Amino acid sequence: MNWSLVRMRPGDPFPPADQALPAETPFPGLLAVGGRVDVESLEAAYGQGIFPWFGPGEPPMWWSPDPRMLLAPHELKVRRSLRQSARRVMGNADFSLHVDRDFRRVMQACAAPRRDTAGTWIVPAIVEAYSALHARGLAHSFELWYANELVAGLYCVARGQMVFGESMFTRVNDGSKILLMALCGFCLRHRLGPIDCQQQTAHLGAMGARPWPRPMFLQILGQALVKPGPPSWQYDWSQFQRDCAPWL
């Protein structure tokens, strides 16, 4: 069977997510190429279960994989070593937990080169577009600081009661995993979720995420979009300790 890829121009509407390339093609989940990565296109994309992912020098590529990796906050798996790390960090007064203290800086840290990856998909256009999304209150960062140094962070997109995990980084042991615990605790507090982890990986599976068929994901997304999000995106250690008590 021949499969055609949609080529978009700036301002074009996205095709339906179920038109993404299937598993037997070289790029399963790829829906469209082209268009523009800006705050308007991101709002439209996430509302339809679509996200951008492309490398430096490449045109914008828009994806909607099947299956879709989702993490229900209450299903987060916390190993003993992570539990110990979280307790150690909470017990050190030099560590502080913040939300949206420096969103752009978190994105830039996530975009920095890493030993285990050849490049980054967080190109400058992505940083600018998601920073604009953050300015509209639709993207947020969970941050771990040591004194005045940002040592771990993750950022996500939020629409209604749906949360889309994007990327994370850490410079301390288990820092990003502790922030994932914080995000799950925040979601439990405000009845958000599941968290869209986008693509299936063994690491996400070990943390409790499960693959869901795309039609089910789109149904969950549609229901979550029409519900109100949290009134505030503030979070601290006292809230973390209460919400994450089952894991601690």
MOPE-V615359 format. One record per residue. N is the residue number from 1. SS is DSSP state (~ for helix, > for strand, _ for the rest). PHI is phi in degrees with one decimal (* if undefined). D_CENTER is the distance of its C-alpha to the mean C-alpha in whole Angstrom. Layout:
BEGIN
((N SS PHI D_CENTER) (N SS PHI D_CENTER))
END
This chain:
BEGIN
((1 _ * 33) (2 _ -89.6 32) (3 _ -118.5 29) (4 _ -106.3 28) (5 _ -105.0 25) (6 > -73.3 25) (7 > -109.6 25) (8 > -102.5 24) (9 _ -107.8 26) (10 _ -52.8 24) (11 _ 93.4 24) (12 _ -66.9 25) (13 _ -72.3 23) (14 _ -76.2 21) (15 _ -71.5 22) (16 _ -57.5 21) (17 ~ -60.4 18) (18 ~ -74.4 21) (19 ~ -91.2 23) (20 _ -63.1 20) (21 _ -60.6 22) (22 _ -80.9 23) (23 _ -62.2 23) (24 _ -80.6 26) (25 _ -95.6 25) (26 _ -63.9 24) (27 _ -128.4 21) (28 _ -61.3 20) (29 _ 95.1 17) (30 > -72.6 18) (31 > -104.1 19) (32 > -157.0 20) (33 > -128.6 21) (34 > 108.9 22) (35 _ 79.1 22) (36 _ -136.9 20) (37 _ -94.1 17) (38 _ -142.7 17) (39 ~ -63.7 16) (40 ~ -67.5 18) (41 ~ -67.5 17) (42 ~ -66.4 13) (43 ~ -58.8 14) (44 ~ -66.2 16) (45 ~ -63.6 14) (46 ~ -65.1 11) (47 ~ -68.6 14) (48 _ -115.8 15) (49 _ 76.9 13) (50 _ -122.3 13) (51 > -142.4 10) (52 > -87.9 12) (53 _ -161.7 12) (54 _ -160.0 16) (55 _ -101.6 17) (56 _ -58.4 20) (57 _ 81.3 23) (58 _ -97.2 22) (59 _ -70.6 21) (60 _ -56.1 18) (61 > -121.3 17) (62 > -118.1 15) (63 > -126.0 14) (64 _ -151.4 14) (65 _ -71.0 15) (66 _ -137.7 17) (67 _ -78.6 16) (68 > -113.5 13) (69 > -84.8 11) (70 > -123.3 11) (71 > -117.1 11) (72 _ -74.7 13) (73 ~ -51.8 13) (74 ~ -74.9 17) (75 ~ -98.0 17) (76 _ -57.6 15) (77 _ -99.4 17) (78 _ -115.9 19) (79 _ -76.2 21) (80 ~ -58.6 24) (81 ~ -63.9 24) (82 ~ -69.6 20) (83 ~ -59.0 22) (84 ~ -65.6 25) (85 ~ -62.8 22) (86 ~ -63.1 21) (87 ~ -64.8 24) (88 ~ -65.0 26) (89 ~ -66.4 23) (90 ~ -62.1 24) (91 _ -81.0 27) (92 _ -104.6 27) (93 _ -65.0 28) (94 _ -76.7 27) (95 > -90.3 23) (96 > -135.1 21) (97 > -108.5 18) (98 > -138.1 17) (99 > -122.2 14) (100 _ 62.7 14) (101 _ -73.3 17) (102 _ -151.5 16) (103 ~ -59.3 13) (104 ~ -60.2 15) (105 ~ -64.8 16) (106 ~ -62.7 13) (107 ~ -60.5 11) (108 ~ -64.4 15) (109 ~ -68.6 15) (110 ~ -64.9 12) (111 ~ -81.6 14) (112 _ -64.4 17) (113 _ -57.5 19) (114 _ -128.3 18) (115 _ -66.0 21) (116 _ -96.3 19) (117 _ -134.0 18) (118 _ -80.8 20) (119 _ -159.1 18) (120 _ -135.0 15) (121 _ -92.2 13) (122 _ -87.1 12) (123 _ -77.7 16) (124 ~ -52.8 18) (125 ~ -62.7 17) (126 ~ -67.4 13) (127 ~ -59.0 14) (128 ~ -65.4 16) (129 ~ -66.3 15) (130 ~ -73.0 11) (131 ~ -64.8 14) (132 ~ -67.1 16) (133 ~ -64.6 13) (134 ~ -61.8 13) (135 ~ -62.3 17) (136 _ -88.4 17) (137 _ 80.8 15) (138 _ -111.4 12) (139 > -140.7 9) (140 > -141.9 9) (141 > -124.8 10) (142 > -101.2 11) (143 > -133.3 14) (144 > -113.7 17) (145 > -114.2 20) (146 > -116.6 23) (147 _ 56.7 26) (148 _ -105.5 25) (149 > -113.8 23) (150 > -76.9 19) (151 > -113.0 18) (152 > -161.4 15) (153 > -164.5 11) (154 > -141.8 8) (155 > -131.4 6) (156 > -146.2 4) (157 > -106.3 6) (158 > -132.1 9) (159 > -132.2 12) (160 _ 59.7 15) (161 _ -102.6 14) (162 > -99.9 11) (163 > -121.3 7) (164 > -116.7 4) (165 > -71.7 1) (166 > -113.0 3) (167 > -156.7 6) (168 > -150.3 8) (169 > -148.3 12) (170 > -153.9 15) (171 _ -119.3 19) (172 _ -130.4 20) (173 _ -58.7 20) (174 _ 64.4 17) (175 ~ -59.8 16) (176 ~ -69.3 12) (177 ~ -69.2 13) (178 ~ -62.8 15) (179 ~ -69.5 12) (180 ~ -65.0 10) (181 ~ -58.5 13) (182 ~ -62.4 13) (183 ~ -62.4 10) (184 ~ -65.0 12) (185 ~ -61.8 15) (186 ~ -61.7 14) (187 ~ -64.1 13) (188 ~ -64.0 16) (189 ~ -59.9 18) (190 ~ -106.4 17) (191 _ 56.7 17) (192 _ -99.7 14) (193 _ 112.3 12) (194 _ -72.5 11) (195 > -91.5 8) (196 > -78.6 7) (197 > -98.6 6) (198 > 71.3 8) (199 _ -109.4 11) (200 _ -78.3 13) (201 _ -139.8 14) (202 ~ -64.6 17) (203 ~ -62.1 14) (204 ~ -65.2 12) (205 ~ -61.8 15) (206 ~ -66.6 17) (207 _ -88.1 14) (208 _ 113.3 15) (209 _ -73.0 13) (210 > -133.0 15) (211 > -77.6 15) (212 > -121.3 16) (213 _ -57.7 19) (214 ~ -55.5 17) (215 ~ -57.9 20) (216 ~ -69.6 19) (217 ~ -59.7 15) (218 ~ -64.3 17) (219 ~ -67.2 19) (220 ~ -60.8 16) (221 ~ -60.4 14) (222 ~ -59.0 18) (223 ~ -70.8 19) (224 ~ -73.2 16) (225 ~ -65.2 16) (226 _ -88.5 20) (227 _ -98.0 19) (228 _ -70.1 19) (229 _ -81.4 16) (230 _ -68.6 17) (231 _ -70.7 20) (232 _ -148.0 18) (233 _ -111.1 15) (234 _ -104.8 18) (235 _ -157.1 17) (236 _ -142.2 20) (237 ~ -63.8 21) (238 ~ -64.9 24) (239 ~ -68.2 21) (240 ~ -56.9 19) (241 ~ -63.5 22) (242 ~ -73.2 23) (243 ~ -72.7 20) (244 _ -100.5 19) (245 ~ -51.9 23) (246 ~ -61.3 23) (247 ~ -95.0 21) (248 _ -97.3 23))
END
